[in-house]
Amino acid sequence: MATPEGKVKKKVKKILDDLGAYHFSPMTAGFGRSGVPDIIVCYKGKFIGIECKAGKNEPTLLQKHNMKQIMAQKGLAIVINEDNIEELIMLISKI
């Protein structure tokens, strides 16, 4: 059975697939860079980092730092949970 966060990731990936967006989930488990968003997206030339959380969970300081770095380079970064998934749709529709 999927975790609550896993369910959010599945919904986000479905939205991205329906749009035809390029996306992947980086694996960090000791090999990659820690704090990277859960889903990396390229859509219509725009870089988007999506951090998926369940309920009221917040990004860690390292995750927030990575999101700030993405935005500093004119990319988009957003935290998505079960309650604000529509924000992702609105964000992407403006691209």
All heavy atoms as an XYZ file, in Angstrom:
731
protein
N       0.843     -1.193      0.000
C       0.000      0.000      0.000
C       0.885      1.252      0.000
O       1.876      1.310      0.708
C      -0.917     -0.014      1.223
C      -1.786      1.216      1.330
S      -2.994      1.042      2.645
C      -4.440      1.217      1.679
N       0.510      2.236     -0.772
C       1.297      3.457     -0.890
C       1.179      4.312      0.370
O       0.134      4.342      1.025
C       0.825      4.257     -2.100
N       2.257      5.016      0.666
C       2.241      5.957      1.779
C       1.408      7.172      1.385
O       1.169      7.398      0.185
C       3.669      6.425      2.114
O       4.183      7.155      0.980
C       4.587      5.254      2.438
N       0.988      7.991      2.361
C       0.264      9.220      2.003
C       1.070     10.104      1.047
O       0.522     10.652      0.083
C       0.034      9.894      3.353
C      -0.029      8.748      4.324
C       0.990      7.760      3.803
N       2.386     10.217      1.287
C       3.223     11.016      0.381
C       3.300     10.354     -0.993
O       3.289     11.028     -2.019
C       4.631     11.186      0.970
C       5.505     12.090      0.139
C       6.845     12.373      0.787
O       6.860     12.921      1.907
O       7.875     12.034      0.170
N       3.350      9.041     -1.012
C       3.377      8.311     -2.280
C       2.128      8.560     -3.107
O       2.187      8.645     -4.332
N       0.996      8.694     -2.435
C      -0.260      8.986     -3.135
C      -0.223     10.378     -3.765
O      -0.719     10.581     -4.868
C      -1.443      8.861     -2.177
C      -1.715      7.431     -1.757
C      -2.840      7.346     -0.751
C      -3.036      5.907     -0.276
N      -4.071      5.800      0.742
N       0.380     11.342     -3.063
C       0.525     12.697     -3.616
C       1.432     12.645     -4.848
O       1.112     13.223     -5.892
C       1.084     13.675     -2.552
C       1.388     15.040     -3.172
C       0.119     13.823     -1.383
N       2.551     11.940     -4.737
C       3.473     11.815     -5.873
C       2.773     11.195     -7.078
O       2.964     11.647     -8.212
C       4.684     10.962     -5.483
C       5.620     11.641     -4.522
C       6.763     10.706     -4.146
C       7.652     11.324     -3.089
N       8.736     10.407     -2.699
N       1.965     10.179     -6.837
C       1.250      9.512     -7.934
C       0.301     10.484     -8.637
O       0.232     10.515     -9.871
C       0.479      8.307     -7.385
C      -0.187      7.474     -8.446
C      -0.851      6.244     -7.854
C      -1.528      5.429     -8.947
N      -2.147      4.209     -8.425
N      -0.418     11.303     -7.873
C      -1.338     12.283     -8.461
C      -0.568     13.334     -9.267
O      -0.988     13.716    -10.360
C      -2.158     12.970     -7.376
C      -3.209     12.075     -6.761
C      -3.972     12.791     -5.656
C      -4.974     11.872     -4.987
N      -5.698     12.527     -3.887
N       0.560     13.794     -8.708
C       1.377     14.794     -9.407
C       1.887     14.214    -10.721
O       1.800     14.862    -11.779
C       2.546     15.263     -8.511
C       3.565     16.051     -9.318
C       2.032     16.091     -7.344
N       2.392     12.991    -10.689
C       2.921     12.369    -11.901
C       1.830     12.166    -12.943
O       2.086     12.322    -14.147
C       3.597     11.041    -11.559
C       4.897     11.236    -10.799
C       5.506      9.907    -10.389
C       6.769     10.135     -9.585
N       7.378      8.854     -9.154
N       0.622     11.866    -12.520
C      -0.500     11.710    -13.461
C      -0.786     13.034    -14.166
O      -0.965     13.078    -15.389
C      -1.745     11.223    -12.703
C      -3.033     11.264    -13.496
C      -3.268     10.002    -14.269
C      -4.669      9.904    -14.841
N      -4.874     10.560    -16.107
N      -0.794     14.125    -13.401
C      -1.008     15.454    -13.998
C       0.084     15.749    -15.019
O      -0.192     16.191    -16.138
C      -1.033     16.547    -12.902
C      -2.303     16.408    -12.056
C      -0.926     17.947    -13.514
C      -2.282     17.219    -10.769
N       1.331     15.485    -14.649
C       2.463     15.763    -15.539
C       2.406     14.885    -16.787
O       2.661     15.359    -17.895
C       3.777     15.562    -14.792
C       4.008     16.508    -13.614
C       5.233     16.086    -12.822
C       4.111     17.958    -14.070
N       2.059     13.605    -16.605
C       1.926     12.707    -17.760
C       0.831     13.185    -18.702
O       1.008     13.176    -19.926
C       1.609     11.277    -17.299
C       2.808     10.572    -16.686
O       3.960     11.015    -16.896
O       2.585      9.560    -15.976
N      -0.303     13.597    -18.138
C      -1.420     14.073    -18.966
C      -1.021     15.292    -19.786
O      -1.542     15.493    -20.895
C      -2.634     14.395    -18.100
C      -3.311     13.150    -17.532
O      -2.979     12.015    -17.962
O      -4.169     13.307    -16.636
N      -0.097     16.102    -19.258
C       0.374     17.297    -19.971
C       1.505     16.977    -20.947
O       1.902     17.830    -21.737
C       0.862     18.341    -18.970
C      -0.214     18.989    -18.113
C       0.428     19.800    -16.993
C      -1.102     19.876    -18.961
N       2.059     15.792    -20.849
C       3.194     15.435    -21.699
C       4.500     16.040    -21.214
O       5.454     16.160    -21.986
N       4.563     16.407    -19.948
C       5.765     17.033    -19.385
C       6.850     15.987    -19.151
O       6.559     14.847    -18.761
C       5.429     17.727    -18.071
N       8.098     16.378    -19.371
C       9.225     15.524    -19.011
C       9.393     15.613    -17.502
O       9.427     16.704    -16.941
C      10.501     16.002    -19.717
C      11.731     15.268    -19.233
C      12.051     14.015    -19.739
C      12.543     15.814    -18.255
C      13.166     13.326    -19.287
C      13.654     15.129    -17.793
C      13.961     13.891    -18.307
O      15.061     13.217    -17.849
N       9.508     14.458    -16.834
C       9.720     14.479    -15.391
C      10.381     13.195    -14.925
O      10.307     12.163    -15.607
C       8.398     14.697    -14.637
C       7.410     13.599    -14.804
N       7.344     12.522    -13.954
C       6.428     13.414    -15.721
C       6.365     11.720    -14.335
N       5.796     12.237    -15.417
N      11.056     13.283    -13.796
C      11.644     12.103    -13.177
C      11.786     12.352    -11.683
O      11.753     13.490    -11.225
C      12.998     11.740    -13.800
C      14.091     12.732    -13.516
C      14.976     12.536    -12.453
C      14.252     13.846    -14.317
C      15.991     13.453    -12.196
C      15.270     14.753    -14.068
C      16.134     14.562    -13.004
N      11.926     11.265    -10.949
C      12.141     11.336     -9.502
C      13.576     10.922     -9.220
O      13.937      9.761     -9.431
C      11.182     10.392     -8.770
O       9.857     10.794     -8.976
N      14.403     11.872     -8.779
C      15.806     11.531     -8.523
C      15.946     10.606     -7.314
O      15.220     10.738     -6.338
C      16.464     12.891     -8.263
C      15.361     13.793     -7.874
C      14.118     13.272     -8.521
N      16.865      9.682     -7.409
C      17.162      8.788     -6.295
C      18.379      9.354     -5.567
O      19.418      9.555     -6.178
C      17.480      7.375     -6.809
C      16.323      6.748     -7.566
S      14.821      6.563     -6.604
C      15.284      5.221     -5.550
N      18.231      9.615     -4.290
C      19.354     10.194     -3.542
C      20.038      9.189     -2.634
O      21.211      9.307     -2.375
C      18.886     11.401     -2.708
O      17.842     10.993     -1.852
C      18.410     12.522     -3.598
N      19.379      8.197     -2.163
C      19.847      7.157     -1.233
C      21.361      6.938     -1.201
O      21.861      5.893     -1.565
C      19.134      5.860     -1.555
N      22.093      7.946     -0.749
C      23.536      7.804     -0.597
C      24.338      8.064     -1.854
O      25.548      8.166     -1.803
N      23.685      8.163     -3.002
C      24.405      8.339     -4.257
C      24.224      9.729     -4.851
O      25.093     10.234     -5.537
C      23.949      7.293     -5.290
C      24.205      5.894     -4.850
C      23.179      5.117     -4.353
C      25.484      5.363     -4.901
C      23.405      3.817     -3.930
C      25.736      4.075     -4.473
C      24.696      3.295     -3.982
N      23.089     10.333     -4.608
C      22.790     11.627     -5.207
C      22.936     12.752     -4.205
O      23.522     12.599     -3.136
N      22.389     13.863     -4.554
C      22.448     15.065     -3.738
C      21.224     15.135     -2.824
O      20.100     15.032     -3.287
C      22.486     16.273     -4.673
C      22.641     17.579     -3.992
C      22.831     18.641     -5.044
N      22.539     19.933     -4.450
C      22.597     21.046     -5.102
N      22.922     21.059     -6.375
N      22.324     22.177     -4.503
N      21.451     15.321     -1.550
C      20.347     15.390     -0.590
C      19.585     16.703     -0.730
O      20.153     17.728     -1.106
C      20.880     15.270      0.832
O      21.453     14.006      1.023
N      18.286     16.654     -0.414
C      17.465     17.859     -0.418
C      16.872     18.221     -1.760
O      16.161     19.213     -1.878
N      17.156     17.429     -2.779
C      16.633     17.685     -4.116
C      15.124     17.420     -4.101
O      14.665     16.477     -3.454
C      17.333     16.770     -5.153
C      16.716     16.900     -6.526
C      18.811     17.081     -5.196
N      14.330     18.227     -4.818
C      12.884     17.991     -4.851
C      12.540     16.569     -5.295
O      13.308     15.932     -6.028
C      12.376     19.022     -5.863
C      13.374     20.124     -5.797
C      14.698     19.431     -5.579
N      11.379     16.103     -4.879
C      10.937     14.740     -5.190
C      10.763     14.491     -6.684
O      11.014     13.394     -7.169
C       9.601     14.446     -4.489
C       9.739     14.359     -2.994
O      10.696     13.735     -2.510
O       8.871     14.925     -2.296
N      10.284     15.514     -7.391
C      10.032     15.368     -8.822
C      10.662     16.555     -9.550
O      10.416     17.710     -9.190
C       8.523     15.285     -9.124
C       7.895     14.119     -8.353
C       8.270     15.134    -10.629
C       6.383     14.060     -8.415
N      11.466     16.248    -10.550
C      12.103     17.265    -11.388
C      11.366     17.276    -12.722
O      11.142     16.220    -13.327
C      13.597     16.940    -11.615
C      14.334     16.823    -10.280
C      14.245     17.970    -12.542
C      14.351     18.076     -9.440
N      10.995     18.472    -13.174
C      10.154     18.613    -14.362
C      10.769     19.622    -15.327
O      11.323     20.638    -14.903
C       8.740     19.127    -13.965
C       7.829     19.220    -15.181
C       8.127     18.275    -12.872
N      10.624     19.335    -16.606
C      10.878     20.326    -17.634
C       9.610     20.388    -18.479
O       9.165     19.375    -19.027
C      12.082     19.949    -18.494
S      12.509     21.246    -19.678
N       9.006     21.573    -18.514
C       7.756     21.744    -19.251
C       7.810     23.053    -20.013
O       7.980     24.116    -19.410
C       6.557     21.714    -18.298
C       5.225     21.815    -18.985
C       4.773     20.784    -19.806
C       4.419     22.922    -18.824
C       3.546     20.872    -20.447
C       3.191     23.017    -19.461
C       2.759     21.989    -20.269
O       1.550     22.072    -20.911
N       7.700     22.951    -21.327
C       7.755     24.121    -22.212
C       8.980     24.972    -21.907
O       8.914     26.202    -21.879
C       6.469     24.944    -22.103
C       5.241     24.219    -22.619
C       4.017     25.112    -22.594
C       2.805     24.390    -23.150
N       1.603     25.264    -23.118
N      10.100     24.313    -21.663
C      11.361     25.008    -21.433
C      11.566     25.524    -20.022
O      12.578     26.144    -19.731
N      10.637     25.277    -19.131
C      10.732     25.764    -17.754
C      11.120     24.615    -16.822
O      10.546     23.530    -16.888
C       9.387     26.355    -17.322
C       9.440     27.168    -16.066
C      10.202     28.458    -16.276
C       9.993     29.420    -15.132
N      10.758     30.632    -15.259
N      12.082     24.875    -15.951
C      12.526     23.907    -14.943
C      11.643     24.060    -13.715
O      11.442     25.160    -13.215
C      13.987     24.181    -14.567
C      14.554     23.187    -13.602
C      15.268     22.096    -14.060
C      14.378     23.351    -12.232
C      15.799     21.173    -13.166
C      14.898     22.437    -11.334
C      15.613     21.346    -11.802
N      11.117     22.945    -13.217
C      10.235     22.963    -12.051
C      10.672     21.881    -11.078
O      10.862     20.725    -11.476
C       8.763     22.702    -12.444
C       8.314     23.631    -13.570
C       7.845     22.835    -11.230
C       7.022     23.208    -14.254
N      10.824     22.243     -9.816
C      11.096     21.285     -8.763
C       9.852     21.152     -7.900
O       9.317     22.154     -7.428
N       9.387     19.923     -7.714
C       8.172     19.689     -6.935
C       8.518     18.843     -5.716
O       9.016     17.726     -5.859
C       7.086     18.985     -7.763
C       6.746     19.796     -9.014
C       5.844     18.746     -6.909
C       5.826     19.101     -9.989
N       8.272     19.390     -4.553
C       8.441     18.661     -3.293
C       7.063     18.194     -2.847
O       6.153     19.002     -2.685
C       9.074     19.566     -2.235
C       9.403     18.871     -0.954
C      10.402     17.739     -1.109
O      11.375     17.867     -1.876
O      10.191     16.696     -0.465
N       6.894     16.891     -2.699
C       5.612     16.320     -2.304
C       5.614     16.022     -0.808
O       6.548     15.417     -0.298
C       5.333     15.043     -3.090
S       5.187     15.306     -4.861
N       4.566     16.438     -0.146
C       4.421     16.198      1.294
C       3.018     15.684      1.571
O       2.086     15.952      0.827
C       4.661     17.489      2.093
C       6.081     18.020      2.002
C       7.045     17.081      2.664
C       8.475     17.576      2.603
N       9.415     16.592      3.107
N       2.880     14.979      2.664
C       1.572     14.497      3.098
C       1.103     15.348      4.264
O       1.905     15.729      5.125
C       1.654     13.038      3.515
N      -0.177     15.685      4.257
C      -0.745     16.441      5.369
C      -0.065     17.771      5.595
O       0.191     18.516      4.654
N       0.265     18.032      6.839
C       0.866     19.316      7.214
C       2.393     19.258      7.249
O       3.046     20.190      7.731
C       0.349     19.749      8.595
C      -1.163     19.887      8.662
C      -1.660     21.003      7.790
C      -3.168     21.145      7.910
N      -3.755     21.822      6.782
N       2.992     18.172      6.750
C       4.452     18.065      6.740
C       5.065     19.201      5.940
O       4.521     19.623      4.920
C       4.895     16.726      6.158
C       4.590     15.567      7.069
O       4.362     15.747      8.265
N       4.577     14.375      6.510
N       6.178     19.692      6.419
C       6.885     20.808      5.797
C       8.216     20.322      5.220
O       8.792     19.356      5.733
C       7.167     21.893      6.843
C       5.928     22.582      7.377
C       5.326     23.541      6.376
O       6.076     24.160      5.605
O       4.085     23.655      6.358
N       8.742     21.009      4.211
C      10.064     20.657      3.700
C      11.131     20.885      4.776
O      10.992     21.760      5.625
C      10.281     21.626      2.535
C       8.948     22.187      2.215
C       8.132     22.106      3.465
N      12.194     20.100      4.686
C      13.322     20.287      5.601
C      14.063     21.568      5.214
O      13.847     22.126      4.121
C      14.307     19.107      5.500
O      14.880     19.100      4.182
C      13.615     17.773      5.790
N      14.956     22.002      6.065
C      15.761     23.190      5.749
C      16.561     22.973      4.472
O      16.682     23.886      3.643
C      16.688     23.527      6.916
C      16.008     24.094      8.161
C      17.031     24.311      9.281
C      15.292     25.395      7.857
N      17.109     21.790      4.289
C      17.882     21.501      3.089
C      16.997     21.516      1.843
O      17.391     22.035      0.795
C      18.597     20.157      3.227
C      19.580     19.791      2.121
C      20.626     20.892      1.905
C      20.261     18.468      2.440
N      15.796     20.981      1.959
C      14.857     21.027      0.832
C      14.472     22.465      0.502
O      14.426     22.854     -0.674
C      13.608     20.195      1.145
C      13.879     18.701      1.164
C      12.749     17.896      1.753
O      11.948     18.392      2.540
N      12.673     16.620      1.377
N      14.227     23.275      1.525
C      13.914     24.696      1.304
C      15.077     25.403      0.633
O      14.883     26.224     -0.275
C      13.565     25.376      2.621
C      12.228     24.962      3.184
C      11.961     25.644      4.516
C      10.667     25.187      5.150
N      10.414     25.817      6.443
N      16.295     25.089      1.050
C      17.491     25.697      0.463
C      17.569     25.354     -1.035
O      17.835     26.235     -1.868
C      18.744     25.208      1.198
C      20.016     25.659      0.570
N      20.461     26.964      0.650
C      20.945     24.991     -0.152
C      21.606     27.076      0.001
N      21.918     25.891     -0.497
N      17.356     24.092     -1.376
C      17.394     23.689     -2.778
C      16.315     24.393     -3.586
O      16.553     24.816     -4.723
C      17.235     22.167     -2.893
C      18.546     21.436     -2.728
O      19.301     21.295     -3.669
N      18.820     20.996     -1.517
N      15.122     24.540     -3.011
C      14.045     25.233     -3.715
C      14.399     26.698     -3.946
O      14.126     27.246     -5.019
C      12.741     25.079     -2.943
C      12.246     23.630     -2.919
S      10.791     23.372     -1.898
C       9.542     24.041     -2.980
N      15.025     27.330     -2.966
C      15.457     28.728     -3.139
C      16.493     28.837     -4.242
O      16.486     29.794     -5.031
C      16.015     29.270     -1.823
C      14.950     29.581     -0.806
C      15.560     30.093      0.485
C      14.488     30.267      1.553
N      15.061     30.642      2.851
N      17.405     27.860     -4.333
C      18.413     27.874     -5.394
C      17.759     27.744     -6.766
O      18.168     28.412     -7.718
C      19.419     26.742     -5.193
C      20.394     26.992     -4.072
C      21.431     25.895     -3.996
O      21.104     24.709     -3.998
N      22.687     26.295     -3.932
N      16.752     26.896     -6.881
C      16.033     26.744     -8.149
C      15.381     28.066     -8.541
O      15.506     28.531     -9.678
C      14.979     25.619     -8.042
C      15.670     24.261     -7.929
C      14.007     25.653     -9.239
C      14.746     23.120     -7.531
N      14.699     28.706     -7.591
C      14.015     29.969     -7.889
C      15.007     31.089     -8.193
O      14.724     31.960     -9.021
C      13.086     30.332     -6.738
C      11.901     29.371     -6.643
S      10.664     29.802     -5.396
C      11.518     29.366     -3.890
N      16.175     31.059     -7.578
C      17.196     32.073     -7.856
C      17.680     31.995     -9.305
O      18.160     32.986     -9.859
C      18.373     31.913     -6.897
N      17.532     30.832     -9.927
C      17.941     30.648    -11.321
C      16.754     30.736    -12.282
O      16.821     30.271    -13.413
C      18.658     29.301    -11.471
C      19.974     29.243    -10.729
C      20.937     30.326    -11.192
O      21.072     30.589    -12.392
N      21.583     30.974    -10.237
N      15.664     31.328    -11.798
C      14.448     31.547    -12.590
C      13.655     30.274    -12.853
O      12.792     30.240    -13.726
C      14.750     32.250    -13.921
C      15.555     33.525    -13.780
C      14.746     34.619    -13.159
C      15.524     35.923    -13.218
N      15.594     36.623    -11.980
N      13.934     29.212    -12.105
C      13.116     28.011    -12.173
C      11.932     28.165    -11.228
O      11.825     29.153    -10.497
N      11.059     27.208    -11.238
C       9.905     27.207    -10.343
C      10.077     26.083     -9.333
O      10.581     25.015     -9.667
C       8.615     26.989    -11.132
C       8.297     28.020    -12.214
C       7.090     27.582    -13.026
C       8.063     29.376    -11.587
N       9.648     26.327     -8.117
C       9.698     25.305     -7.070
C       8.420     25.424     -6.251
O       8.010     26.531     -5.895
C      10.930     25.488     -6.197
N       7.807     24.289     -5.963
C       6.532     24.291     -5.260
C       6.442     23.072     -4.349
O       6.982     22.017     -4.669
C       5.355     24.325     -6.271
C       4.009     24.492     -5.577
C       5.376     23.114     -7.175
C       2.849     24.784     -6.528
N       5.769     23.251     -3.231
C       5.479     22.147     -2.316
C       4.012     21.770     -2.535
O       3.130     22.621     -2.472
C       5.710     22.553     -0.840
C       5.357     21.399      0.092
C       7.147     23.014     -0.617
N       3.777     20.490     -2.798
C       2.422     20.006     -3.076
C       2.023     18.973     -2.029
O       2.817     18.100     -1.684
C       2.349     19.371     -4.486
C       2.588     20.416     -5.575
C       1.001     18.676     -4.711
C       1.555     21.512     -5.645
N       0.787     19.092     -1.555
C       0.209     18.067     -0.687
C      -1.208     17.775     -1.177
O      -1.624     18.278     -2.216
C       0.252     18.480      0.795
C      -0.582     19.710      1.090
O      -1.583     19.997      0.426
N      -0.193     20.459      2.083
N      -1.939     16.967     -0.415
C      -3.280     16.582     -0.842
C      -4.222     17.779     -0.992
O      -5.149     17.747     -1.792
C      -3.935     15.627      0.185
C      -3.133     14.405      0.517
C      -2.204     14.607      1.716
O      -1.758     15.751      1.986
O      -1.912     13.623      2.381
N      -3.969     18.827     -0.228
C      -4.893     19.963     -0.182
C      -4.635     21.041     -1.221
O      -5.488     21.889     -1.452
C      -4.858     20.606      1.213
C      -5.325     19.642      2.297
O      -6.182     18.788      2.002
O      -4.814     19.743      3.423
N      -3.434     21.050     -1.835
C      -3.135     22.155     -2.752
C      -2.709     21.682     -4.138
O      -2.059     22.419     -4.869
C      -2.073     23.082     -2.153
C      -0.682     22.479     -2.175
O      -0.513     21.269     -2.313
N       0.318     23.320     -2.014
N      -3.094     20.488     -4.515
C      -2.671     19.958     -5.811
C      -3.157     20.835     -6.966
O      -2.529     20.912     -8.011
C      -3.084     18.485     -5.971
C      -2.190     17.810     -6.991
C      -4.549     18.341     -6.276
C      -2.011     16.342     -6.781
N      -4.255     21.566     -6.753
C      -4.752     22.477     -7.796
C      -3.744     23.591     -8.082
O      -3.717     24.136     -9.185
C      -6.095     23.094     -7.386
C      -7.221     22.097     -7.234
C      -7.193     21.353     -5.885
O      -6.634     21.884     -4.908
O      -7.707     20.232     -5.824
N      -2.929     23.945     -7.084
C      -1.911     24.977     -7.299
C      -0.919     24.554     -8.368
O      -0.426     25.382     -9.126
C      -1.170     25.295     -5.991
C      -2.000     26.094     -5.018
C      -1.226     26.462     -3.758
O       0.004     26.681     -3.845
O      -1.853     26.530     -2.695
N      -0.614     23.268     -8.419
C       0.287     22.769     -9.456
C      -0.337     22.967    -10.828
O       0.323     23.430    -11.754
C       0.603     21.289     -9.225
C       1.438     20.621    -10.305
C       2.817     21.275    -10.408
C       1.564     19.129    -10.041
N      -1.604     22.640    -10.952
C      -2.297     22.799    -12.224
C      -2.305     24.282    -12.638
O      -2.043     24.615    -13.788
C      -3.735     22.232    -12.137
C      -3.669     20.729    -11.861
C      -4.533     22.541    -13.396
C      -4.981     20.110    -11.435
N      -2.577     25.168    -11.687
C      -2.589     26.605    -11.982
C      -1.198     27.085    -12.385
O      -1.051     27.859    -13.319
C      -3.102     27.390    -10.771
C      -4.601     27.217    -10.539
S      -5.243     27.984     -9.022
C      -4.397     29.528     -8.947
N      -0.176     26.644    -11.659
C       1.199     27.056    -11.954
C       1.588     26.639    -13.371
O       2.105     27.450    -14.145
C       2.149     26.438    -10.929
C       3.631     26.696    -11.147
C       3.983     28.109    -10.734
C       4.470     25.705    -10.355
N       1.329     25.395    -13.702
C       1.716     24.881    -15.008
C       0.891     25.519    -16.130
O       1.412     25.759    -17.216
C       1.620     23.351    -15.025
C       2.746     22.774    -14.145
C       1.697     22.794    -16.426
C       2.770     21.286    -14.016
N      -0.355     25.838    -15.863
C      -1.184     26.433    -16.913
C      -0.705     27.817    -17.302
O      -1.027     28.306    -18.383
C      -2.644     26.492    -16.470
O      -2.831     27.451    -15.440
N       0.090     28.460    -16.438
C       0.612     29.804    -16.729
C       1.893     29.757    -17.555
O       2.415     30.794    -17.954
C       0.871     30.548    -15.428
C      -0.406     30.850    -14.659
C      -0.123     31.541    -13.358
C      -1.393     31.773    -12.571
N      -1.147     32.364    -11.262
N       2.422     28.569    -17.807
C       3.664     28.438    -18.573
C       3.351     28.428    -20.045
O       2.442     27.808    -20.507
C       4.440     27.150    -18.157
C       4.847     27.250    -16.702
C       5.636     26.928    -19.039
C       5.475     25.992    -16.139
